Amino acid sequence: MDTKKLWKMFTSMFYLSACTFGGGYVIVSLMRDVFVKKYHWIDDEEMLDLVAIAQSSPGAIAVNGAIVVGYKLSGIVGVAVALVATILPPFLILSIVSLVYDAFIANVWIRWLLEGMQAGVVAIILSVCLDMGIPYIKHKKYVSMLCFGIALCANSIFHIPVVWIILCGMVFACLEVIFQRTKK
C-alpha cells in the first residue's frame, strides 16, 4: 500500500472539499484537474466513466465521486481515505456555522458574498459541462450527443422526472453495447 499516494489523495480531496463552493459538479471538475491533469493517476476517459457512475448512484455526487476515485486509485482503503477527506471539511465548516448561524445569516456582507459566489459557481458548472462534453465531440460520439439532447429536452421542456431519464439512458446504453458487440 502506497502511503505517499494515500496521503496525496487525502490532502487533495480535503483541500478540494474545503475550498469548493457550488456543489458536487464543481468538485468533480476539480478532481479531474488534480487526478487527471496534475497527478496523471487517471485518464480523461476513465474519469468520465467514474463521473457517470457517481452521477447515476444515489447520494451526493461529491461523496460518490470520492468513493469511485478512491476505489480506482487504492481499493477499499482508498475509499475510506477519500470519503473521510471529502466529508470532514463540510462537517467542520457546517458545525461552526451552525453555532453562529443567527449572526452569520444576519450579516449583510456575508449575504452579499454568498450571492456573488453564485455567479462564479454557474461559470464553473458550465465549464464542467464543456469539459465533459468536448471529448464526445472530439471522438464523434454522435449517438451520445443525441441522447444528451433528448435527455435535456425531456427534462427541461417536457418535465419528465430525472429518474425515468436515467433509467431510459441505462437501457439505451445497454442496447448500444449489445449492438456494438454483435456488430463485431
KOLDO-759657 format. One line per 2 residues: their letters; for each residue x, y, z of N, C-alpha, C, O. Coordinates in steps of 0.1 Angstrom, whole numbers, plus 5000, padded with zeros to 4 digits. Each point is the difference from the previous one (the first is absolute). Layout:
# residues N
A	X/Y/Z/X/Y/Z/X/Y/Z/X/Y/Z ~ ...
This chain:
# residues 184
MD	5008/4988/5000/4992/5012/5000/5009/5012/5000/5009/5002/5009 ~ 4989/5007/4982/5008/5012/4998/4995/5011/5009/4990/5007/4996
TK	5016/4995/5015/4995/5011/5010/5002/5014/4995/4992/5009/5003 ~ 5018/4993/4988/5002/5013/4994/4988/5004/4991/4995/5011/5000
KL	5001/4979/4992/4989/5002/4991/4987/5002/5008/4992/5009/4997 ~ 5006/4983/5014/4988/5002/5008/5000/5014/5007/4990/5007/5001
WK	5022/4998/5003/5001/5013/5007/4997/5011/4989/4993/5009/5003 ~ 5013/4989/4985/4997/5010/4990/4985/5001/4996/4994/5010/4999
MF	5000/4978/5001/4986/4999/4997/4992/5006/5011/4990/5008/4998 ~ 5013/4990/5015/4993/5006/5011/5002/5015/5000/4989/5007/5001
TS	5023/4998/4998/5002/5015/5000/4993/5006/4988/4994/5011/5001 ~ 5006/4983/4987/4993/5006/4989/4985/5000/5002/4994/5010/4997
MF	5001/4979/5007/4985/4999/5002/4996/5010/5011/4989/5006/4999 ~ 5019/4994/5012/4996/5009/5011/5000/5015/4995/4991/5007/5003
YL	5020/4997/4990/5001/5013/4995/4988/5003/4990/4994/5011/5001 ~ 5004/4980/4990/4989/5002/4990/4986/5002/5007/4992/5009/4997
SA	5006/4982/5013/4987/5001/5007/4999/5012/5009/4989/5006/5001 ~ 5022/4999/5004/5000/5012/5009/4998/5012/4992/4994/5010/5005
CT	5011/4990/4983/5000/5013/4992/4990/5000/4988/5001/5009/4991 ~ 4990/4981/5009/4991/4999/4989/4986/5005/5004/4994/4996/5009
FG	5002/5014/4983/4986/5005/5002/4992/4998/4988/5006/5002/4989 ~ 4982/4994/5012/4992/4998/4988/4995/4986/4998/4994/4997/4990
GG	5009/4994/5019/4995/4986/4998/5010/4991/4994/5011/5003/4997 ~ 4984/4985/5001/5008/4988/4996/5006/5002/4986/5011/4995/4998
YV	4982/5011/4993/5005/5001/4986/5013/5008/5000/5009/4998/4992 ~ 4992/5012/5017/5012/5008/5001/5012/4991/5005/5011/5001/4994
IV	4986/4992/5016/5011/4991/5006/5004/4990/4990/5012/4996/4999 ~ 4979/4999/4993/5004/4990/4990/5009/5006/4990/5010/4993/4995
SL	4987/5019/5001/5009/5007/4990/5014/5002/5006/5010/4998/4993 ~ 4990/5006/5020/5013/5002/5006/5008/4987/5003/5012/4999/4999
MR	4980/4990/5003/5006/4987/5002/5007/4996/4987/5011/4994/5000 ~ 4982/5009/4989/5006/4997/4987/5013/5007/4998/5010/4995/4995
DV	4990/5018/5009/5012/5008/4998/5012/4994/5008/5011/4999/4996 ~ 4986/4996/5016/5010/4995/5009/5005/4986/4996/5011/4997/4998
FV	4979/4994/5000/5004/4986/4998/5002/4996/4986/5008/4990/4997 ~ 4987/5018/4993/5003/4997/4986/5012/5009/4995/5009/4995/4995
KK	4989/5018/5008/5010/5009/4994/5013/5002/5008/5011/5000/4995 ~ 4987/5000/5019/5012/5003/5008/5008/4987/5003/5012/4999/4997
YH	4981/4991/5008/5007/4987/5004/5000/4990/4990/5009/4990/5000 ~ 4983/5011/4990/4999/4990/4989/4997/4986/5005/5005/4990/4994
WI	4987/5009/5016/4997/4987/5006/4988/4993/4993/4998/4988/5000 ~ 4994/5021/4993/4988/4995/4993/5000/5007/4986/5004/5012/4999
DD	4992/4982/4990/4999/5007/4988/4986/5006/4998/4991/4997/5008 ~ 5008/5012/4982/4987/5007/4998/4988/4991/4998/4990/5003/5006
EE	5012/4987/4986/4989/4991/4997/4995/4993/5013/4988/4998/5002 ~ 5022/4997/5005/4996/4993/5013/4993/5010/5010/4991/4996/5007
ML	5014/5016/4993/4994/5010/5009/4985/5002/4996/4992/5002/5009 ~ 5006/4999/4978/4986/5002/4996/4991/4988/5004/4989/5001/5004
DL	5017/4987/4995/4993/4988/5005/4997/5000/5015/4989/4997/5004 ~ 5021/5007/5003/4998/5001/5015/4990/5011/5003/4992/4998/5010
VA	5008/5013/4983/4990/5010/5003/4986/4995/4996/4990/5003/5007 ~ 5009/4989/4982/4987/4995/4997/4995/4990/5011/4988/5000/5003
IA	5021/4992/5002/4996/4991/5011/4995/5009/5012/4990/4997/5007 ~ 5018/5013/4997/4997/5008/5011/4986/5007/4998/4993/5001/5010
QS	5005/5004/4978/4987/5007/4997/4988/4991/5001/4989/5004/5004 ~ 5013/4984/4991/4989/4991/4999/4997/4992/5013/4990/4992/5001
SP	5018/5010/5009/4998/4994/5013/4993/5009/5010/5002/5012/4999 ~ 4990/4983/5009/4993/5009/5010/5009/5006/5010/5010/4994/5003
GA	4987/5018/5001/5009/5007/5009/5006/5012/4994/4999/5003/4989 ~ 5009/5004/5020/5007/5012/4995/5011/4996/4990/5008/4991/5003
IA	4993/5017/4986/5010/4997/4990/5014/5001/5005/5009/4993/4995 ~ 4994/5017/5014/5013/5002/5005/5005/4987/5007/5011/4996/4999
VN	4980/4999/5010/5003/4988/5007/5001/4988/4991/5010/4992/5001 ~ 4981/5006/4990/5000/4989/4990/5013/5001/4992/5007/4990/4997
GA	4997/5022/4998/5012/5002/4993/5012/4996/5008/5009/4994/4994 ~ 4991/5010/5018/5012/4997/5009/5001/4984/5001/5011/4995/5000
IV	4977/4999/5002/5000/4985/5001/5006/4993/4988/5008/4992/5001 ~ 4987/5012/4987/5004/4993/4988/5015/5003/4997/5007/4992/4995
VG	4997/5021/5007/5014/5003/4997/5009/4993/5011/5011/4995/4996 ~ 4985/5006/5016/5008/4993/5011/5001/4985/4997/5011/4995/5002
YK	4978/4999/4994/5001/4985/4997/5009/4998/4988/5008/4990/5000 ~ 4991/5018/4990/5008/4998/4988/5015/5002/5003/5008/4992/4995
LS	4995/5017/5014/5014/5003/5003/5006/4990/5010/5012/4996/4999 ~ 4981/5000/5011/5006/4992/5011/4990/4990/5006/5002/4996/5012
GI	4988/5000/4981/4991/4990/5006/4992/5005/5012/4996/5012/5001 ~ 5001/4979/5008/4991/5003/5011/5007/5010/5009/4993/5009/5006
VG	5020/4990/4996/5007/5010/5008/4999/5014/4994/4998/5010/5007 ~ 5003/4990/4980/4998/5013/4993/4986/5006/5001/4999/5012/5002
VA	4991/4979/4999/4986/5005/5002/5000/5006/5014/4994/5011/5001 ~ 5011/4983/5009/5000/5005/5014/5007/5014/5000/4995/5009/5006
VA	5017/4991/4989/5008/5013/5000/4992/5011/4993/4999/5011/5005 ~ 4997/4986/4983/4993/5010/4992/4987/5005/5006/4996/5012/5000
LV	4997/4978/5006/4987/5003/5007/5002/5010/5012/4993/5010/5001 ~ 5016/4986/5007/5003/5009/5012/5005/5013/4996/4995/5011/5005
AT	5014/4990/4985/5005/5013/4995/4989/5008/4994/5001/5013/5001 ~ 4989/4981/4993/4990/5008/4993/4989/5004/5010/4994/5011/4998
IL	5003/4981/5012/4989/5003/5009/5005/5009/5012/4992/5009/5004 ~ 5020/4990/5000/5005/5008/5011/4999/5015/4999/4995/5006/5009
PP	5009/5000/4980/5000/5015/4999/4985/5006/5001/4998/5009/5008 ~ 4993/4986/4984/4986/5005/5002/4994/4998/5014/4993/5008/5005
FL	5011/4980/5001/4995/4997/5013/5005/5010/5010/4992/5006/5008 ~ 5021/4997/4991/5006/5010/5009/4994/5014/4998/4997/5007/5009
IL	5003/4997/4978/4995/5014/4997/4986/5001/5004/4996/5011/5006 ~ 4995/4980/4991/4986/5001/5004/4998/4999/5015/4991/5007/5005
SI	5017/4986/5002/4999/4999/5014/5003/5014/5006/4993/5005/5009 ~ 5017/5002/4986/5004/5013/5005/4989/5010/4996/4996/5008/5008
VS	5000/4992/4980/4989/5009/4995/4988/4998/5008/4993/5010/5003 ~ 5003/4978/5000/4988/4998/5008/5000/5006/5014/4990/5004/5005
LV	5022/4997/5000/5002/5006/5013/4997/5015/5000/4995/5006/5010 ~ 5008/5001/4979/4998/5014/4999/4991/5004/4988/5001/5010/4994
YD	4989/4981/5004/4992/5001/4988/4992/5014/5000/4999/5006/4990 ~ 4995/4997/5021/4992/5013/5001/5009/5012/4996/4995/5008/4992
AF	5017/4993/5013/5008/5011/4997/5005/4999/4986/5002/5010/4993 ~ 5000/4978/5002/5005/4998/4986/4990/5004/4990/5004/5007/4990
IA	4984/4989/5012/4989/5003/4990/4996/5014/5000/4995/5005/4990 ~ 5006/5002/5022/4996/5014/5001/5010/5009/4994/4997/5012/4998
NV	5015/4984/5000/5011/5008/4995/4998/5003/4985/5001/4991/4992 ~ 4997/5021/5004/4998/5004/4987/5012/4997/4991/4998/4996/4988
WI	5014/5006/5017/5012/4997/4992/5001/4985/4997/5004/4997/4989 ~ 4993/4995/5020/5000/4985/4997/4989/4997/4990/5003/4992/4991
RW	4986/5014/5010/4989/4997/4990/5005/5004/4986/4998/4993/4990 ~ 5008/5019/5009/5005/5005/4987/5011/4991/4995/5000/4997/4988
LL	5008/4999/5021/5011/4991/4996/4995/4987/4994/5004/4995/4989 ~ 4986/4999/5017/4994/4988/4995/4993/5002/4987/5000/4991/4991
EG	4993/5020/5008/4993/5003/4987/5010/5002/4989/4998/4995/4988 ~ 5013/5011/5015/5011/5002/4989/5006/4987/4996/5004/4998/4989
MQ	4997/4993/5021/5006/4987/4997/4991/4992/4991/5006/4991/4992 ~ 4982/5011/5008/4991/4993/4991/5003/5002/4985/4999/4990/4992
AG	5005/5022/5004/5004/5002/4987/5012/4992/4996/5001/4994/4989 ~ 5009/5005/5020/5012/4992/4997/4996/4985/4999/5006/4993/4992
VV	4985/5003/5016/4996/4986/5000/4994/4996/4987/5002/4990/4994 ~ 4989/5019/5001/4994/4998/4987/5011/4998/4989/4999/4991/4991
AI	5011/5018/5009/5011/4999/4990/5007/4987/5002/5004/4994/4989 ~ 4999/5002/5023/5007/4987/5002/4992/4988/4995/5006/4991/4994
IL	4981/5009/5009/4992/4989/4995/4999/5000/4985/5000/4989/4994 ~ 4999/5022/4999/5001/5001/4986/5013/4994/4995/5001/4993/4990
SV	5010/5011/5017/5013/4995/4996/5001/4985/5001/5005/4993/4991 ~ 4989/5001/5019/4999/4986/5002/4993/4993/4989/5004/4990/4994
CL	4984/5016/5002/4993/4995/4989/5008/5000/4987/4999/4990/4992 ~ 5008/5020/5005/5008/5001/4988/5012/4989/5001/5002/4993/4990
DM	5004/5007/5022/5011/4990/5001/4995/4986/4998/5007/4991/4995 ~ 4981/5006/5010/4995/4986/4998/4994/4998/4986/5000/4989/4995
GI	4996/5021/4999/4994/4999/4986/5009/5000/4989/4998/4993/4990 ~ 5013/5014/5011/5010/5001/4989/5006/4987/4996/5001/4997/4988
PY	5002/4993/5021/5005/4987/4995/4989/4993/4991/5004/4993/4991 ~ 4984/5009/5012/4989/4994/4991/5000/5006/4986/4998/4993/4990
IK	5005/5020/5010/5000/5006/4987/5013/4996/4992/5000/4997/4989 ~ 5011/5003/5019/5013/4996/4993/5000/4986/4995/5005/4997/4989
HK	4989/4994/5018/4999/4986/4996/4988/4997/4992/4997/4988/4997 ~ 4996/5022/4999/4988/4999/4991/4990/4989/5005/4996/4992/4993
KY	5001/5009/5020/4990/4991/5006/4987/5007/4998/4994/5005/5010 ~ 5001/4994/4978/4987/5007/4997/4988/4994/5007/4991/5007/5003
VS	5009/4980/4999/4989/4994/5007/4999/5005/5014/4989/5003/5005 ~ 5023/4998/5002/5000/5005/5013/4995/5015/5001/4993/5004/5009
ML	5012/5004/4981/4995/5014/5000/4985/5001/4997/4994/5008/5006 ~ 5001/4983/4986/4986/5000/4997/4992/4996/5013/4990/5006/5003
CF	5015/4984/5004/4994/4996/5013/5000/5012/5009/4990/5002/5008 ~ 5021/5005/4993/5001/5012/5009/4989/5010/4996/4993/5005/5009
GI	5006/4998/4978/4990/5010/4996/4986/4995/5003/4991/5008/5004 ~ 5006/4979/4994/4987/4995/5003/4997/5001/5015/4989/5004/5004
AL	5021/4992/5004/4998/5000/5015/4998/5015/5005/4992/5002/5008 ~ 5016/5007/4986/4998/5014/5004/4986/5005/4996/4994/5007/5009
CA	5002/4990/4979/4986/5005/4997/4989/4993/5008/4991/5006/5004 ~ 5011/4981/4998/4990/4992/5008/4999/5006/5014/4988/5001/5005
NS	5023/5004/5001/4999/5005/5013/4996/5015/5001/4991/5004/5007 ~ 5015/5004/4984/4998/5014/5001/4987/5005/4993/4994/5010/5004
IF	5002/4983/4986/4988/5004/4992/4988/4992/5004/4989/5006/5003 ~ 5013/4981/4998/4988/4992/5003/4999/4996/5014/4990/4993/5004
HI	5020/5011/5005/4999/4998/5014/4999/4985/5004/4993/4997/5010 ~ 5013/4994/4982/5000/4986/5003/5010/4998/5012/5011/5006/5000
PV	4985/4987/5010/5009/4998/5012/5013/4994/4996/5002/4992/4992 ~ 5008/5013/5015/5014/4996/4998/5002/4985/5001/5008/4994/4993
VW	4985/5000/5017/5001/4985/5002/4997/4993/4987/5007/4990/4996 ~ 4982/5014/4997/4996/4993/4988/5010/5002/4989/5003/4991/4992
II	5003/5021/5008/5010/5003/4989/5013/4992/5003/5005/4994/4990 ~ 4999/5004/5022/5011/4992/5004/4998/4985/4996/5008/4994/4994
LC	4980/5001/5010/4997/4986/4997/4999/4998/4984/5006/4990/4996 ~ 4989/5019/4997/5000/4999/4985/5014/5001/4995/5003/4992/4991
GM	5005/5016/5015/5014/5001/4995/5007/4987/5003/5009/4996/4992 ~ 4989/4998/5019/5006/4987/5003/4996/4989/4990/5008/4993/4996
VF	4979/5007/5001/4995/4990/4991/5006/5003/4986/5005/4990/4994 ~ 4996/5022/5002/5005/5003/4987/5015/4997/5000/5005/4995/4989
AC	5003/5008/5021/5014/4997/5001/5002/4984/4999/5009/4996/4993 ~ 4983/4997/5014/5001/4985/4999/4997/4995/4985/5007/4992/4995
LE	4983/5014/4999/4997/4996/4986/5011/5004/4991/5003/4993/4991 ~ 5003/5019/5011/5012/5004/4992/5011/4990/5001/5007/4997/4990
VI	4996/4999/5022/5011/4991/5003/4998/4986/4993/5008/4995/4993 ~ 4979/5001/5008/4996/4987/4994/5002/5001/4984/5005/4991/4994
FQ	4990/5021/5001/5001/5002/4986/5015/5000/4995/5003/4994/4990 ~ 5005/5013/5018/5014/5001/4996/5007/4986/5000/5009/4997/4992
RT	4987/4995/5018/5007/4987/5002/4995/4990/4988/5008/4992/4995 ~ 4979/5009/5002/4995/4992/4989/5006/5005/4986/5001/4992/4991
KK	5002/5020/5009/5006/5006/4987/5014/4995/4998/5004/4998/4988 ~ 5003/4999/5023/5014/4995/4999/4999/4985/4996/5011/4994/4999
